[in-house]
């Protein structure tokens, strides 16, 4: 008789304690452990001195980060992994340390703490303030998420596929950090970017436009995307990480407004987490629906079939799905 492996509760323990991994990484980011290690500090003693921390605390944290795969350890010396060296050392545009400030923010954690009620009622119990124009959460998002979005912004600029010297009028909806429009402006010297977001968030986008040398072609539209006048004759509309906050009817209302703002043959570049039709794969894209349940009244991670239907219903002629593997986000390019 074939022996079957005994069933154990490991998956339950690992899932319930997963927050410990998040906070260990967040602690390493906050004390700049990875940056100090990149300067040549390898032992618990030297790392502790560089981080202004206790040697005991550094030993325990570094051991935990080694278990999690962010460091390696040999003969009581620690080294950065390739991932940590590329994404967790301050300085380069690829630095993702600021992402922790948003993903493990009090606002998002509050939403997950209320998840049982969100499941009962079909939407977040704390979401009323999440779309508040005065909410500091979105400024934190703009400052913290640019590093994660930087590689995607370069891909979007490449996918536009216009002649290099073409004049472009570009609308960047919910611009946030502004990096998507900024990347287009860098690739196309005759592109004019019109960034729409709340006033406090646009301050971050303006800082980045100045930093990347495109401030003279980076224009601001302050306000709510559903209420403000976009203008007209846009060649491109950037719709990045936005549709998932709303129900389908609200999305279609916005898409119809975008359709009216486009010039002939204008296109929309949508960036989203797009699960397969089974809604349980790929894992990151599929789990994003849970984030929307915890954090919004009616948002969701939409399949490509659902997104295409929303664009079709709003008057668009075609939509193309472009996965960005190994990145978890996907592009949809829709034509008027």
C-alpha positions in Angstrom: 0.0 0.0 0.0 1.3 3.4 -0.9 2.2 5.6 2.0 0.9 9.1 2.0 2.7 12.0 3.6 1.2 13.1 6.9 -0.9 16.2 6.9 0.6 19.1 8.9 -0.5 22.6 9.8 2.6 24.3 8.4 0.7 26.4 5.9 -1.6 27.7 8.6 1.3 28.8 10.8 3.3 30.3 7.9 0.3 32.3 6.7 -0.6 33.6 10.2 2.9 34.6 10.9 3.7 36.1 7.5 3.5 39.6 8.9 6.7 39.0 10.8 8.5 38.6 7.4 7.1 41.9 6.2 8.1 43.8 9.4 11.6 42.2 9.3 12.2 43.6 5.8 10.6 46.9 6.7 13.0 47.2 9.7 16.0 46.5 7.5 14.9 49.2 5.1 14.2 51.8 7.9 17.6 51.4 9.6 19.2 51.5 6.1 20.9 48.1 6.7 21.2 47.2 3.0 22.7 50.6 2.2 25.2 50.4 5.0 26.2 46.9 4.0 26.7 48.0 0.4 29.4 50.4 1.9 31.4 47.3 2.9 30.1 46.5 6.4 29.8 42.7 6.7 30.0 41.6 10.4 27.4 42.1 13.0 29.7 44.5 14.8 30.4 46.8 11.8 26.9 46.7 10.6 25.6 47.6 14.0 28.0 50.5 14.2 27.1 51.8 10.8 23.3 51.5 11.5 23.6 53.0 15.0 22.0 49.8 16.3 22.7 47.1 18.9 24.9 44.2 17.9 22.3 41.8 19.3 19.5 43.4 17.3 21.5 43.4 14.1 22.5 39.7 14.5 18.9 38.6 15.0 17.6 40.8 12.1 20.4 39.8 9.7 19.8 36.1 10.5 16.1 36.5 9.8 16.8 38.3 6.6 19.2 35.5 5.6 16.4 32.9 6.3 14.1 35.0 4.1 16.6 35.2 1.2 17.6 38.9 1.4 21.1 38.2 2.8 23.6 35.4 2.8 25.8 34.3 5.7 29.2 32.6 5.9 31.7 32.5 8.8 29.6 35.2 10.7 29.8 37.6 7.8 26.8 38.8 5.8 26.5 39.6 2.2 23.7 41.2 0.1 21.9 39.0 -2.4 21.6 40.2 -6.0 18.0 41.3 -5.4 18.9 43.3 -2.2 21.9 44.9 -3.9 19.8 46.0 -6.9 16.5 47.1 -5.2 17.2 47.8 -1.5 20.3 50.0 -1.6 19.5 53.7 -1.7 20.6 55.9 -4.6 19.7 54.3 -8.0 16.2 54.7 -9.5 15.7 51.0 -8.9 15.5 51.5 -5.1 12.3 50.1 -3.8 12.7 50.8 -0.1 10.1 53.5 -0.2 7.5 51.0 -1.3 7.2 49.7 2.3 6.0 53.1 3.5 2.8 52.5 1.4 2.3 48.8 1.3 2.7 48.5 5.1 1.0 51.8 5.9 -1.4 52.2 8.7 -4.2 52.9 6.2 -3.8 49.7 4.3 -3.3 47.7 7.5 -6.5 49.1 8.9 -8.4 47.9 5.8 -7.1 44.3 6.3 -7.8 44.4 10.0 -11.4 45.0 9.0 -11.4 42.3 6.3 -14.1 40.1 8.0 -16.6 43.0 7.8 -15.5 43.8 4.2 -16.2 40.2 3.2 -19.7 40.5 4.9 -20.6 43.7 3.1 -18.7 43.3 -0.1 -16.4 46.2 0.3 -14.0 48.0 2.7 -15.4 49.4 5.9 -12.7 52.1 6.0 -12.6 53.2 2.4 -14.5 56.4 2.7 -11.4 58.4 3.4 -9.1 56.6 0.9 -10.2 58.8 -2.0 -10.1 62.0 0.0 -8.0 64.6 -1.9 -6.5 65.8 1.4 -5.5 62.3 2.4 -1.7 62.0 3.0 -1.9 58.3 1.9 -1.7 59.3 -1.8 1.3 61.6 -1.2 3.0 58.6 0.6 2.1 56.4 -2.4 3.5 58.9 -4.9 6.8 59.2 -2.9 7.1 55.5 -2.1 6.1 53.7 -5.3 8.1 55.5 -8.0 11.0 53.1 -7.7 8.7 50.1 -8.3 7.1 51.8 -11.3 10.3 53.1 -12.9 10.9 49.9 -15.0 7.3 49.8 -16.1 7.4 53.4 -17.2 10.3 52.7 -19.5 8.4 49.8 -21.1 5.3 52.0 -21.6 7.4 54.7 -23.4 8.8 52.0 -25.7 5.4 50.5 -26.4 4.0 53.8 -27.8 5.9 53.2 -31.0 5.7 56.7 -32.5 8.4 58.4 -34.7 11.0 59.9 -32.3 10.3 63.5 -33.3 6.5 63.3 -33.4 4.6 65.9 -31.5 2.5 64.2 -28.8 -0.2 65.5 -26.5 -0.3 63.1 -23.5 -2.8 63.0 -20.6 -1.5 61.2 -17.4 -4.5 60.4 -15.3 -3.9 60.0 -11.5 -0.3 60.8 -12.3 0.9 60.4 -8.7 4.7 60.4 -8.9 4.5 61.3 -12.5 7.1 58.8 -13.7 4.9 57.4 -16.5 4.4 60.8 -18.2 8.0 61.7 -17.4 9.3 58.6 -19.2 7.3 59.5 -22.3 8.6 63.1 -22.2 12.2 61.8 -22.0 11.8 59.5 -25.0 9.8 62.0 -27.1 11.3 65.5 -27.0 8.2 67.0 -28.6 5.7 65.4 -26.2 3.7 67.7 -23.9 2.5 65.9 -20.7 -0.7 67.0 -18.9 -0.6 65.4 -15.4 -4.0 65.1 -13.6 -4.2 64.5 -9.9 -5.0 66.2 -6.6 -2.9 69.3 -5.8 -0.9 67.8 -3.0 0.0 64.8 -5.0 1.0 66.8 -8.1 3.7 68.5 -5.9 5.5 65.2 -6.0 5.1 64.8 -9.8 6.4 68.3 -10.3 9.5 67.5 -8.2 10.2 64.5 -10.3 9.6 66.3 -13.6 12.2 68.8 -12.5 14.6 66.1 -11.4 14.3 64.3 -14.7 14.6 67.5 -16.8 11.2 67.7 -18.4 9.5 70.3 -16.2 9.0 72.7 -19.1 6.8 70.2 -20.9 5.0 68.9 -17.7 1.6 70.7 -17.2 -0.8 70.2 -14.3 -4.5 69.6 -14.1 -5.6 69.7 -10.4 -8.6 67.8 -9.3 -10.8 64.7 -9.6 -10.5 62.6 -12.9 -14.3 62.2 -12.9 -15.0 65.9 -12.6 -12.2 67.9 -14.3 -12.2 68.9 -17.9 -9.5 66.9 -19.7 -9.3 69.0 -22.8 -9.2 67.3 -26.2 -7.1 65.9 -29.1 -4.9 63.8 -27.0 -2.7 61.3 -28.8 -2.2 59.2 -25.7 -3.9 58.8 -22.4 -2.0 57.0 -19.6 -4.4 55.2 -17.3 -2.1 53.5 -14.8 -3.2 51.6 -11.6 -6.5 53.4 -11.6 -9.4 51.2 -12.8 -9.0 48.7 -10.0 -10.3 51.2 -7.5 -13.8 51.3 -9.0 -16.7 49.1 -10.1 -17.3 48.4 -13.8 -20.0 51.0 -14.2 -17.8 53.8 -12.8 -14.9 52.6 -14.9 -17.0 52.8 -18.1 -18.1 56.3 -17.2 -14.5 57.4 -17.0 -13.5 55.5 -20.2 -16.3 57.2 -22.2 -14.9 60.6 -21.0 -11.4 59.5 -22.0 -12.7 58.4 -25.4 -14.2 61.9 -26.0 -10.8 63.5 -25.1 -8.8 61.6 -27.7 -7.9 62.7 -31.1 -8.4 60.5 -34.2 -6.5 57.2 -33.7 -5.7 58.1 -30.1 -4.8 55.3 -27.8 -5.1 54.5 -24.1 -2.3 52.7 -22.2 -3.8 50.9 -19.2 -1.6 49.4 -16.5 -3.3 46.9 -14.2 -3.0 43.6 -12.2 -4.8 41.3 -14.6 -5.6 37.8 -13.4 -6.5 34.9 -15.7 -10.1 34.1 -16.3 -10.0 31.5 -13.5 -9.2 34.4 -11.1 -6.8 32.3 -9.1 -3.7 32.6 -11.3 -1.1 34.1 -11.6 -0.8 34.3 -7.8 0.1 38.0 -7.4 -2.5 39.2 -9.9 -5.1 37.0 -8.4 -4.4 38.1 -4.8 -4.8 41.8 -5.8 -8.6 41.4 -5.6 -8.2 40.9 -1.9 -6.3 44.2 -1.6 -9.2 45.9 -3.3 -11.7 44.2 -1.1 -9.9 45.4 2.0 -9.2 48.9 0.7 -12.0 50.1 -1.6 -15.8 50.1 -1.6 -16.2 48.3 -4.9 -12.8 47.9 -6.6 -11.4 44.7 -8.1 -8.6 43.1 -10.2 -10.3 42.7 -13.6 -9.5 40.0 -16.1 -8.6 41.1 -19.7 -12.0 39.9 -20.9 -13.6 42.3 -18.4 -11.3 45.2 -19.2 -11.9 44.7 -23.0 -15.6 44.7 -22.4 -15.4 48.0 -20.5 -13.5 49.6 -23.3 -15.8 48.1 -26.0 -18.8 49.5 -24.2 -17.1 52.9 -24.0 -16.7 53.2 -27.8 -13.1 51.9 -28.3 -12.4 49.8 -31.4 -9.7 47.4 -30.2 -7.8 46.4 -27.1 -4.5 44.4 -26.9 -3.3 42.6 -23.8 0.5 42.7 -23.1 1.7 40.7 -20.0 4.9 42.1 -18.6 6.3 38.9 -17.0 8.3 38.6 -14.8 6.6 41.8 -13.5 3.1 41.1 -12.1 1.5 44.0 -13.9 0.0 44.0 -17.4 -0.6 46.6 -20.2 -3.7 47.0 -22.2 -3.4 49.2 -25.3 -6.8 50.4 -26.5 -7.4 52.3 -29.7 -10.2 54.8 -30.3 
